[in-house]
């Protein structure tokens, strides 16, 4: 640690290093730093899940899904961008919660990829020792059984002429004696008790037995015994460099923490988004422009087969237990998915085609021509027991780019969005994946299936996203150096999958790195490139000088802006910026009066309130385009009647005239449901005709003023 960073740590007082994220990179960093006597604080945005939580999550979506925006705080997250869908885990232990436990090493081609910056002796030689460390810490072993799913996969491998490449997959699971709990078998009694794997096939939805070697049972467990603190429910929203050295970390609840060094290990999406936001708000101004470049999906496709035999049970065993290589660049594993109830809704007919548009048309045609077959798949009896899922990955080059831009749904927020790279698009179709599904279906007797997000959505679905804050020789070539330190910000490190600049080609579980500590031969630090996001963009809110959120200005020839009082909204309500859209005569063509059209957020809210309370309709006001003579008065168009009602409704500010209700006889016929904007009549310079709803909208009070409405 540099002296500058140590000065910053002394200012914070409480901790020396803050680690953002508790996945593979964050857990290993916490342990290795704690072993050096540092005071370490690990911040995790998810919860600390118990074994009971994992058991309940297999049948309860509320305990399974991570969607904090709607109150779901489980551990499984799925984030869909324009070109890719990314699966991850959220909670103490990060991606290891939904990890299948696979511990594979990449081929030599991965270490010699030109995307890596050069190091003495090469990456393979430098990382061999650390792979052995990872295997020991994570309890590498192979499954002691071979189930029916494994036998059928072996048949597929032989048919493909790749029978010699078939074999059991090394796993991070304590098999032991099935269902028997024993003292810690890995760390000389220093770790927790472990239970032998019961072969339930539910590794992807959390292990309720304590058999899978998730990070809370090894790295995080040991780090906490050495003094590290782990704080769940702590979402980091920004990081800022301090003038005196060190960094300040801001949490979503407004709390600010300081430390001499900060380690970012929030997964690719979490780390890249946090760096983008911190650079944009000025906290980390020197982050490289290469941020978000070189994101890879591991060239992955997912297929499945639903067996025809309703009584067959393929779930016995760990989630992944066997693998093979159909060709030199392709790797295949099978998956049991106990607890994957959502797969019923995500699978559809198997369709070939590298052209996403053509494949989409063929998939939709298949669904439309045989809807009963799709319904039988969705509502199949014993669905999970009959389901086999295949993960097919390649080390073929692909790339997308992540940018920090306005959300297409909520444009007042800036979020991560994906951009395609010409000629290097992430694949949503691999012919090898469809061939494996067809061959397996023929062997077992069943129906081959594609993910609908791949076949219809044209998106690559992956749990192994890599890159975005990749290594480089300098800031023009990458975001971090070979010691994982961010260029331009000493003491700030990135140690998760976003640092990996090349496709692994297999389930990436333990590519190792050196922990930066001033020496190139420092304590090893394992980094899991499939770590999941732990940081999300908070809502961006702008306020005026009175403390209220600003409304979008409306500026036309006949209307100025919404009055200040009309902009005031109840606390907690989201503001939807709107703009005035106009057609008819004001747009340069002749049209009836009722064709002039306005729209604004205040209007839409008023309509919803009025529809809910079933208030009576109001008489139309004067046509807004006829009021140009009243140039001295600021006018605000708040609502309109649709063309079918042939009415225009308006509110105008007319000096100090107070607003008040008026009585209107109810109509015999209710307005049609599509009536777009109801709720208010208007005030003109000649009279006042305003419903109480307008008074509530504008926030004005005073005596009731009632005069006849002007003629129209």
C-alpha positions in Angstrom: 0.0 0.0 0.0 1.3 3.4 -0.9 1.9 6.1 1.8 -0.7 8.2 0.1 -3.3 5.5 0.6 -2.3 5.0 4.2 -2.9 8.6 4.8 -6.4 8.3 3.5 -7.0 5.2 5.7 -6.0 7.2 8.8 -8.7 9.8 8.0 -11.3 7.1 7.8 -10.2 5.6 11.1 -12.4 2.5 11.0 -11.0 0.4 8.1 -8.0 0.2 5.8 -9.7 -1.3 2.8 -13.3 -1.4 1.6 -14.3 -4.3 -0.7 -17.4 -3.7 -2.8 -19.1 -7.1 -3.4 -18.8 -10.4 -1.7 -18.5 -12.7 -4.8 -15.4 -14.6 -5.8 -13.1 -11.6 -6.3 -14.3 -9.8 -3.2 -14.2 -12.8 -0.9 -10.7 -13.8 -1.9 -9.5 -10.2 -1.5 -11.1 -10.0 1.9 -9.3 -13.1 3.1 -5.9 -12.3 1.7 -6.0 -8.7 3.0 -7.2 -9.9 6.5 -4.3 -12.4 6.6 -1.9 -9.4 6.2 -3.4 -7.7 9.2 -5.5 -5.1 7.4 -8.9 -3.9 8.6 -11.3 -4.9 5.9 -15.0 -4.0 5.4 -17.0 -6.0 2.8 -20.1 -4.2 1.5 -22.8 -6.4 -0.1 -26.1 -5.1 -1.5 -27.9 -8.4 -1.1 -29.1 -10.2 2.0 -27.3 -12.9 4.1 -29.3 -15.9 3.1 -29.8 -19.0 5.3 -30.2 -22.6 4.3 -33.9 -22.3 5.0 -34.1 -19.4 2.5 -32.7 -21.7 -0.2 -35.1 -24.5 0.6 -38.2 -22.2 0.4 -36.9 -20.5 -2.7 -37.3 -23.7 -4.7 -41.1 -23.2 -4.5 -41.6 -19.5 -3.7 -40.6 -16.9 -6.3 -40.6 -14.2 -3.6 -37.6 -15.8 -1.9 -35.9 -16.7 -5.1 -35.9 -13.6 -7.4 -33.9 -10.4 -6.9 -36.1 -7.5 -8.0 -35.8 -4.9 -5.3 -37.8 -2.4 -7.3 -40.9 -4.5 -6.6 -39.9 -5.7 -3.2 -38.4 -9.1 -4.1 -35.1 -9.5 -2.3 -34.1 -13.1 -3.2 -30.8 -14.1 -4.7 -31.4 -14.9 -8.4 -31.1 -11.9 -10.8 -31.6 -11.8 -14.5 -30.8 -8.5 -16.3 -31.8 -8.2 -19.9 -30.0 -5.6 -22.1 -30.5 -4.9 -25.8 -28.1 -7.6 -26.9 -27.6 -9.9 -24.0 -29.3 -11.4 -21.0 -27.1 -11.8 -17.9 -27.9 -14.2 -15.0 -26.3 -13.7 -11.6 -26.5 -14.1 -7.9 -27.0 -11.4 -5.2 -26.3 -11.9 -1.5 -23.4 -12.7 0.8 -21.4 -15.1 -1.3 -22.3 -13.3 -4.6 -22.4 -15.5 -7.7 -21.4 -18.6 -5.8 -25.0 -18.9 -4.5 -26.3 -19.7 -8.0 -23.0 -21.3 -9.2 -23.2 -24.9 -10.3 -19.8 -25.5 -8.6 -17.9 -26.2 -11.8 -14.0 -26.0 -11.5 -12.6 -26.2 -15.0 -9.3 -24.7 -16.3 -9.2 -23.0 -19.7 -7.1 -24.3 -22.6 -3.7 -22.8 -23.4 -5.3 -20.6 -26.2 -7.0 -18.5 -23.5 -3.6 -17.6 -21.9 -2.0 -16.7 -25.2 -4.8 -14.6 -26.5 -3.4 -11.3 -27.9 -5.9 -9.3 -25.8 -3.8 -10.0 -22.7 -1.0 -7.5 -21.8 2.4 -9.1 -21.8 3.9 -10.3 -18.6 7.3 -12.1 -17.9 7.1 -15.9 -18.3 3.5 -15.6 -19.7 0.1 -15.9 -18.0 -0.1 -19.7 -17.9 3.2 -20.1 -16.0 2.3 -17.2 -13.6 -1.1 -18.6 -12.8 -0.5 -22.3 -12.4 0.2 -22.1 -8.7 -2.9 -20.0 -8.1 -5.1 -22.5 -9.9 -3.9 -25.2 -7.4 -4.7 -22.8 -4.5 -8.2 -22.2 -5.8 -8.8 -26.0 -6.2 -7.7 -26.6 -2.6 -9.7 -23.8 -1.1 -12.9 -24.7 -3.0 -12.6 -28.4 -2.4 -12.3 -29.7 -6.0 -13.7 -33.2 -6.5 -15.7 -35.3 -9.1 -19.2 -36.8 -8.6 -19.1 -40.4 -7.4 -22.2 -41.4 -9.4 -23.3 -41.5 -13.0 -27.0 -40.8 -13.5 -29.3 -41.4 -16.5 -28.7 -37.8 -17.8 -24.9 -38.5 -17.8 -25.4 -41.7 -19.7 -27.4 -40.1 -22.5 -24.9 -37.3 -22.8 -22.2 -39.9 -23.3 -24.2 -41.4 -26.1 -24.4 -37.9 -27.7 -20.6 -37.5 -27.4 -20.0 -40.8 -29.1 -22.4 -40.0 -31.9 -20.5 -36.7 -32.5 -17.2 -38.6 -32.7 -16.0 -37.1 -29.4 -16.4 -40.0 -27.0 -12.8 -39.7 -25.9 -13.4 -36.2 -24.6 -16.4 -37.2 -22.4 -15.8 -37.4 -18.7 -16.9 -36.3 -15.2 -16.7 -32.6 -14.4 -14.6 -31.4 -11.5 -16.8 -29.8 -8.9 -16.6 -27.6 -5.8 -18.8 -29.9 -3.7 -18.3 -31.9 -0.6 -19.6 -35.3 -1.6 -18.6 -37.3 1.5 -21.2 -39.7 2.9 -24.6 -38.7 1.5 -26.6 -36.7 4.0 -24.1 -37.1 6.9 -22.8 -34.0 8.7 -19.1 -34.0 9.7 -16.7 -31.5 11.2 -14.8 -29.3 8.7 -13.0 -31.5 6.2 -11.1 -28.8 4.3 -9.3 -26.4 6.7 -8.2 -28.5 9.7 -11.3 -27.9 11.7 -11.2 -24.1 11.2 -14.2 -24.1 8.8 -17.9 -24.9 9.4 -19.4 -28.3 9.6 -20.3 -29.9 6.2 -23.0 -32.3 5.0 -22.4 -34.8 2.3 -24.2 -34.0 -1.0 -27.7 -35.6 -1.2 -27.6 -35.5 -5.1 -30.8 -33.3 -5.3 -29.8 -31.5 -8.5 -30.6 -28.1 -7.1 -27.2 -26.4 -7.0 -28.3 -23.5 -9.2 -31.0 -22.3 -6.7 -28.8 -22.4 -3.6 -27.7 -25.4 -1.5 -29.9 -25.9 1.6 -27.7 -28.7 2.9 -24.3 -27.0 3.1 -22.7 -29.4 0.6 -21.7 -26.9 -2.2 -18.6 -25.0 -1.4 -20.0 -21.5 -1.6 -17.8 -18.6 -0.5 -19.5 -18.1 2.8 -18.2 -21.5 3.8 -14.5 -20.9 2.9 -13.1 -17.6 1.9 -15.6 -15.3 3.7 -15.8 -17.6 6.7 -12.0 -17.5 7.2 -11.8 -13.8 6.5 -14.4 -13.0 9.2 -12.5 -15.2 11.7 -9.4 -12.9 10.9 -11.3 -9.7 11.6 -13.0 -8.8 8.3 -16.5 -7.3 8.6 -19.2 -8.2 6.1 -22.2 -5.8 5.9 -25.2 -7.1 3.9 -27.9 -4.8 2.6 -25.3 -2.1 1.7 -25.5 -0.9 -1.9 -22.7 1.3 -3.0 -23.7 4.1 -5.5 -20.5 6.0 -6.0 -16.8 6.2 -5.2 -14.8 9.4 -5.0 -11.1 10.1 -4.7 -10.1 12.3 -1.8 -7.6 15.2 -2.2 -5.6 14.0 0.8 -5.5 10.5 -0.5 -7.8 7.5 -0.1 -11.4 7.2 -1.2 -14.9 7.9 0.0 -17.6 5.4 -0.7 -21.3 6.5 -0.7 -24.1 4.1 0.1 -27.7 4.2 -1.2 -28.9 5.3 2.2 -26.6 8.4 2.2 -23.9 7.0 4.5 -20.3 7.8 3.5 -17.3 5.6 4.4 -13.6 6.3 3.9 -10.7 4.0 3.4 -7.2 4.2 2.0 -7.9 1.6 -0.6 -11.0 0.3 -2.3 -11.5 -3.0 -4.1 -14.3 -3.2 -6.7 -15.6 -6.8 -7.0 -19.3 -6.2 -7.8 -19.4 -8.3 -11.0 -19.1 -7.0 -14.5 -22.4 -5.1 -14.5 -22.0 -3.8 -11.0 -18.3 -2.7 -11.3 -18.6 -1.1 -14.8 -21.8 0.8 -13.8 -20.2 2.0 -10.6 -17.1 3.3 -12.4 -19.2 4.9 -15.1 -21.3 6.8 -12.5 -18.3 7.8 -10.4 -16.5 9.1 -13.4 -19.6 11.1 -14.6 -20.2 12.7 -11.2 -16.5 13.7 -10.9 -15.5 11.3 -8.2 -13.2 9.3 -10.4 -12.3 11.7 -13.3 -9.3 9.8 -14.6 -11.0 6.5 -15.4 -10.0 5.3 -18.9 -12.2 5.9 -21.9 -11.9 2.2 -22.5 -14.4 1.6 -19.7 -17.2 -0.6 -21.0 -15.2 -1.8 -24.1 -14.5 -5.5 -24.8 -17.4 -7.1 -22.9 -17.7 -10.8 -23.8 -20.4 -13.4 -23.3 -18.2 -16.5 -23.4 -19.9 -17.3 -26.8 -22.6 -19.2 -25.0 -26.0 -20.8 -26.0 -28.5 -22.7 -23.9 -30.7 -25.5 -25.2 -32.9 -28.1 -23.4 -34.8 -31.4 -23.9 -38.1 -32.4 -22.3 -38.4 -36.2 -22.0 -41.6 -37.8 -23.3 -41.8 -40.3 -20.4 -43.7 -38.5 -17.6 -42.4 -40.9 -15.0 -38.7 -40.5 -15.7 -36.6 -38.8 -13.1 -33.3 -37.3 -14.3 -32.6 -35.1 -11.3 -30.4 -37.4 -9.2 -26.9 -35.9 -9.0 -25.3 -32.5 -8.8 -26.5 -29.9 -11.3 -23.5 -30.4 -13.6 -21.7 -33.7 -13.5 -20.4 -34.5 -17.0 -18.9 -32.7 -20.1 -17.4 -33.2 -23.5 -15.9 -31.3 -26.4 -17.7 -31.8 -29.8 -15.0 -29.9 -31.5 -11.8 -28.1 -30.7 -13.5 -24.8 -29.8 -16.8 -26.0 -28.2 -17.5 -27.2 -24.7 -20.8 -28.9 -23.6 -22.1 -29.5 -20.1 -25.5 -30.9 -19.0 -27.6 -29.3 -16.2 -30.2 -30.5 -13.8 -32.4 -27.6 -12.7 -34.3 -28.6 -9.6 -36.2 -25.4 -8.5 -36.0 -23.9 -12.0 -39.8 -23.4 -12.2 -39.4 -20.4 -14.4 -38.0 -22.5 -17.2 -41.6 -23.5 -18.1 -42.1 -20.0 -19.4 -38.7 -19.5 -21.1 -38.5 -22.6 -23.4 -40.0 -22.9 -26.9 -39.5 -24.9 -30.2 -36.0 -25.6 -31.5 -35.2 -23.4 -34.5 -32.1 -23.1 -36.6 -30.7 -20.0 -38.3 -27.8 -17.6 -37.8 -29.9 -14.7 -39.0 -31.8 -13.4 -35.8 -34.7 -11.9 -37.8 -35.3 -15.0 -39.9 -35.0 -17.2 -36.8 -37.5 -15.1 -35.0 -40.0 -15.5 -37.8 -39.5 -19.2 -37.9 -39.9 -19.5 -34.1 -43.1 -17.5 -34.1 -44.4 -19.5 -37.0 -43.7 -22.7 -35.1 -45.6 -21.4 -32.1 -48.5 -20.2 -34.1 -48.8 -23.4 -36.1 -48.7 -25.7 -33.0 -49.9 -23.7 -30.0 -51.2 -26.9 -28.2 -47.7 -28.4 -28.2 -46.3 -25.2 -26.6 -49.0 -25.3 -23.9 -48.3 -29.0 -23.2 -44.7 -28.1 -22.7 -45.5 -25.2 -20.3 -48.0 -27.2 -18.2 -46.2 -30.6 -18.5 -46.5 -32.9 -15.5 -43.2 -33.6 -13.6 -41.6 -30.9 -15.8 -38.4 -30.5 -13.7 -37.8 -34.2 -13.4 -38.0 -34.6 -17.1 -35.9 -31.6 -18.1 -32.3 -31.6 -19.3 -30.6 -28.3 -20.0 -27.3 -27.9 -21.9 -24.8 -25.1 -21.7 -22.7 -24.8 -24.8 -19.7 -22.4 -24.8 -17.0 -21.5 -27.3 -13.7 -19.6 -27.1 -14.6 -17.9 -30.4 -14.1 -14.1 -30.2 -17.2 -11.9 -29.7 -17.8 -8.5 -28.2 -20.4 -6.0 -27.1 -19.9 -2.6 -25.6 -21.5 -1.2 -22.4 -22.4 2.5 -22.3 -23.9 4.7 -19.6 -26.9 6.2 -21.2 -30.5 7.3 -20.6 -33.0 4.5 -19.9 -35.5 4.0 -22.8 -38.2 3.4 -20.2 -37.3 6.0 -17.6 -35.3 8.6 -19.4 -34.6 10.6 -16.3 -32.3 7.8 -15.2 -29.0 6.8 -16.6 -28.3 3.0 -16.8 -26.0 0.6 -18.4 -27.0 -0.2 -22.0 -25.4 -2.5 -24.6 -24.1 -1.6 -28.1 -23.3 -4.2 -30.8 -19.8 -4.2 -32.2 -19.8 -4.7 -36.0 -18.6 -8.1 -37.0 -18.2 -9.4 -33.4 -21.8 -9.7 -32.2 -22.5 -12.0 -29.3 -24.1 -15.1 -30.7 -27.6 -16.1 -29.8 -27.4 -19.2 -32.0 -24.8 -22.0 -32.1 -25.4 -24.9 -34.5 -23.5 -27.2 -32.1 -26.0 -26.4 -29.3 -29.0 -27.3 -31.4 -27.2 -30.4 -32.7 -26.6 -31.6 -29.1 -30.2 -31.0 -28.1 -31.5 -33.0 -31.2 -29.1 -35.9 -30.5 -30.0 -36.0 -26.8 -33.7 -35.9 -27.6 -33.3 -38.8 -30.0 -31.4 -40.8 -27.4 -33.8 -40.2 -24.5 -37.0 -39.8 -26.5 -38.1 -36.2 -26.0 -38.6 -32.7 -27.5 -35.6 -30.4 -28.1 -36.1 -26.8 -27.0 -34.6 -23.4 -27.4 -34.7 -20.4 -24.9 -37.3 -18.0 -26.3 -35.0 -15.1 -25.4 -32.5 -16.5 -27.8 -34.7 -17.7 -30.6 -37.3 -14.9 -30.6 -35.5 -12.2 -28.6 -32.2 -12.7 -30.5 -30.2 -12.2 -27.3 -27.3 -14.1 -26.0 -28.1 -15.5 -22.5 -25.1 -16.0 -20.2 -24.0 -16.4 -16.6 -20.4 -15.9 -17.6 -20.1 -12.3 -18.8 -16.5 -11.0 -18.9 -14.6 -7.8 -19.5 -15.6 -4.1 -19.5 -12.8 -2.9 -17.2 -10.1 -5.0 -18.8 -6.3 -5.1 -18.3 -4.1 -3.1 -20.5 -0.6 -1.7 -20.8 -1.8 1.9 -20.3 -5.0 3.9 -20.1 -5.3 4.0 -23.9 -5.3 0.2 -24.0 -7.3 -0.8 -20.8 -8.8 0.3 -17.6 -6.5 -1.5 -15.1 -2.9 -2.6 -15.1 -1.6 -6.1 -14.6 -1.7 -5.5 -10.8 -5.5 -4.8 -11.1 -5.0 -1.1 -10.2 -7.1 1.4 -12.1 -5.1 3.7 -14.3 -5.0 7.3 -12.8 -6.3 6.2 -9.4 -3.7 4.6 -7.2 -5.3 2.5 -4.4 -8.4 1.6 -6.5 -8.5 -2.0 -7.7 -10.8 -4.2 -9.8 -10.6 -7.9 -9.1 -13.7 -9.6 -10.7 -14.7 -10.8 -14.1 -14.6 -7.4 -15.7 -10.8 -7.5 -15.6 -10.7 -10.6 -18.0 -9.9 -9.4 -21.5 -10.5 -12.7 -23.4 -13.1 -15.5 -23.7 -12.5 -18.4 -21.4 -14.5 -20.9 -23.5 -15.6 -23.0 -20.4 -17.4 -22.3 -17.2 -15.0 -19.8 -15.7 -14.6 -20.7 -12.1 -11.1 -20.0 -10.9 -8.8 -18.0 -13.2 -6.3 -16.6 -10.6 -4.7 -13.3 -10.2 -2.0 -11.7 -8.0 -3.1 -9.4 -5.3 -1.4 -6.0 -5.9 0.7 -5.2 -2.9 3.7 -3.3 -4.2 5.3 -6.6 -5.3 4.7 -8.7 -8.4 5.0 -11.9 -6.2 2.4 -11.0 -3.6 -0.3 -13.2 -2.0 -2.5 -14.9 -4.7 -6.1 -13.8 -5.2 -8.6 -15.9 -7.0 -11.0 -14.0 -9.2 -14.3 -15.5 -10.6 -15.1 -13.9 -13.9 -18.8 -14.9 -13.7 -19.4 -12.8 -10.5 -22.7 -11.1 -10.5 -23.8 -7.4 -10.3 -24.0 -5.9 -6.8 -24.7 -2.2 -7.6 -27.5 -0.6 -9.4 -28.1 2.9 -10.5 -30.3 4.9 -8.1 -33.0 7.1 -9.5 -31.7 10.4 -10.8 -33.8 13.2 -9.4 -33.5 16.9 -10.1 -35.0 19.5 -7.8 -35.8 23.2 -8.1 -34.6 25.7 -5.6 -37.8 25.1 -3.5 -36.9 21.4 -3.0 -39.5 20.1 -5.4 -38.7 18.0 -8.5 -38.6 20.0 -11.7 -41.2 19.5 -14.3 -40.5 19.6 -18.0 -41.0 23.1 -19.4 -43.8 23.6 -22.0 -43.1 26.3 -24.5 -45.4 27.0 -27.5 -46.9 30.1 -29.0 -50.0 29.9 -26.8 -48.8 28.2 -23.6 -45.8 29.0 -21.4 -45.0 26.8 -18.4 -46.8 24.9 -15.7 -47.2 27.1 -12.6 -44.9 26.3 -9.7 -47.7 25.2 -7.5 -48.9 22.7 -10.2 -45.5 21.1 -10.3 -45.6 20.1 -6.6 -46.2 16.4 -6.3 -46.7 14.1 -3.3 -43.4 12.8 -1.8 -42.3 9.5 -3.3 -44.2 9.8 -6.5 -42.1 9.4 -9.7 -42.0 12.3 -12.1 -42.5 11.5 -15.7 -41.2 14.3 -17.9 -43.6 15.2 -20.7 -43.7 17.6 -23.5 -46.3 19.5 -25.4 -47.2 17.8 -28.7 -49.4 19.7 -31.1 -51.2 18.9 -34.3 -53.7 20.6 -36.5 -53.5 24.3 -37.3 -50.6 25.0 -35.0 -48.6 22.3 -36.8 -49.1 24.0 -40.2 -52.3 22.5 -41.5 -56.0 23.2 -41.1 -57.9 21.1 -38.7 -61.0 21.4 -36.4 -60.6 23.1 -33.1 -60.8 19.9 -31.2 -57.8 18.5 -33.1 -55.3 20.7 -31.2 -53.7 18.3 -28.7 -51.7 18.7 -25.5 -50.1 16.2 -23.2 -48.2 16.5 -19.9 -47.5 14.4 -16.8 -49.8 16.5 -14.7 -52.6 15.8 -17.1 -52.1 12.1 -17.0 -52.1 12.1 -13.2 -55.3 14.1 -13.1 -56.9 11.7 -15.5 -56.1 8.7 -13.4 -57.5 10.4 -10.3 -60.7 11.5 -12.0 -61.4 8.1 -13.5 -60.9 6.5 -10.2 -63.4 8.8 -8.5 -65.8 8.9 -11.5 -66.2 12.6 -11.4 -68.6 14.1 -14.0 -67.4 15.5 -17.3 -66.9 19.2 -17.8 -67.9 21.6 -20.5 -65.3 22.6 -23.0 -63.4 25.9 -22.7 -62.3 28.2 -25.4 -59.9 26.9 -28.1 -56.4 27.6 -26.9 -55.2 28.8 -30.2 -57.7 31.7 -30.1 -56.1 33.2 -27.0 -53.1 34.9 -28.5 -54.5 38.4 -27.7 -54.0 37.8 -24.0 -50.2 38.0 -24.4 -49.7 39.5 -20.9 -50.8 36.5 -19.1 -48.9 33.2 -18.6 -51.0 30.3 -19.7 -50.7 26.7 -18.9 -52.4 23.9 -20.9 -53.2 21.2 -18.4 -55.7 18.9 -20.1 -57.8 18.4 -23.1 -60.9 16.5 -24.2 -60.3 13.9 -26.9 -61.5 14.5 -30.4 -64.5 12.3 -29.9 -65.8 14.6 -27.1 -64.9 17.7 -29.2 -63.7 19.6 -26.1 -60.6 21.4 -25.1 -59.9 22.0 -21.4 -57.4 24.5 -20.1 -56.2 26.2 -17.0 -54.9 29.8 -17.3 -53.3 32.0 -14.7 -55.5 35.0 -14.5 -53.9 37.5 -12.1 -54.9 36.8 -8.5 -58.2 35.2 -9.2 -58.7 32.3 -6.9 -59.8 28.8 -8.1 -63.0 27.3 -7.0 -65.4 24.5 -7.8 -68.5 24.8 -9.9 -71.4 22.5 -10.3 -72.2 20.8 -13.6 -75.1 18.5 -14.3 -74.0 15.0 -14.9 -74.3 13.5 -18.4 -76.5 10.6 -19.0 -73.8 8.8 -21.0 -70.4 8.1 -19.4 -67.4 9.2 -21.4 -65.8 6.3 -23.3 -62.9 4.6 -21.6 -60.5 5.9 -24.2 -61.3 9.5 -23.2 -57.7 10.6 -22.9 -57.7 13.7 -20.7 -60.6 14.5 -18.4 -60.9 16.5 -15.3 -60.8 20.3 -15.6 -62.5 23.2 -17.2 -60.6 26.5 -17.4 -60.2 30.1 -16.4 -60.1 32.8 -18.9 -59.7 36.5 -18.7 -63.5 36.8 -19.0 -64.6 34.3 -16.3 -63.7 31.4 -14.0 -65.0 27.9 -14.5 -62.7 25.5 -12.7 -63.4 22.2 -11.0 -62.0 21.4 -7.5 -59.6 19.0 -9.2 -57.8 22.0 -10.8 -57.4 23.6 -7.4 -55.8 20.4 -6.1 -53.5 20.3 -9.0 -52.3 23.8 -8.7 -52.2 23.9 -5.0 -54.0 27.2 -4.8 -56.5 28.1 -2.1 -59.0 30.8 -1.6 -62.7 31.6 -1.8 -64.8 30.1 -4.5 -65.2 32.4 -7.5 -68.0 31.4 -9.9 -68.9 33.2 -13.0 -70.5 32.1 -16.2 -68.2 30.4 -18.7 -67.4 32.4 -21.8 -69.1 31.5 -25.0 -67.2 29.3 -27.4 
